[in-house]
Amino acid sequence: MGITRGEIEDAIKAKGLKTVEEVGEETSTGTVCRGCQDQIQEIFDEINS
């Protein structure tokens, strides 16, 4: 989808997103092939650790 890691991190922090699904709704990331959902979860884990 052409969304960068930085854009995902910014969306999580700015919008208080809590799930991979919420990230998809906000950024369209992980909504087509769902291949990057594990990577999105890793970003959540890093931000919340």
Steps between C-alpha positions, in 0.01 A plus 500: 500500500804726513458588866824547690586370845517861618146566379377191684679605820363854471144371452529265799630778725281785376173310483560263792448197278497170688460228236633399160145540370485862620828571322349353183190716530711812553779439247381218270809302606445127527157509341566356156720193522543516879864396456635781715273452801776324695729796435231741624470292816876524548474879480230492770720278717795737465294811573331343802808343658 
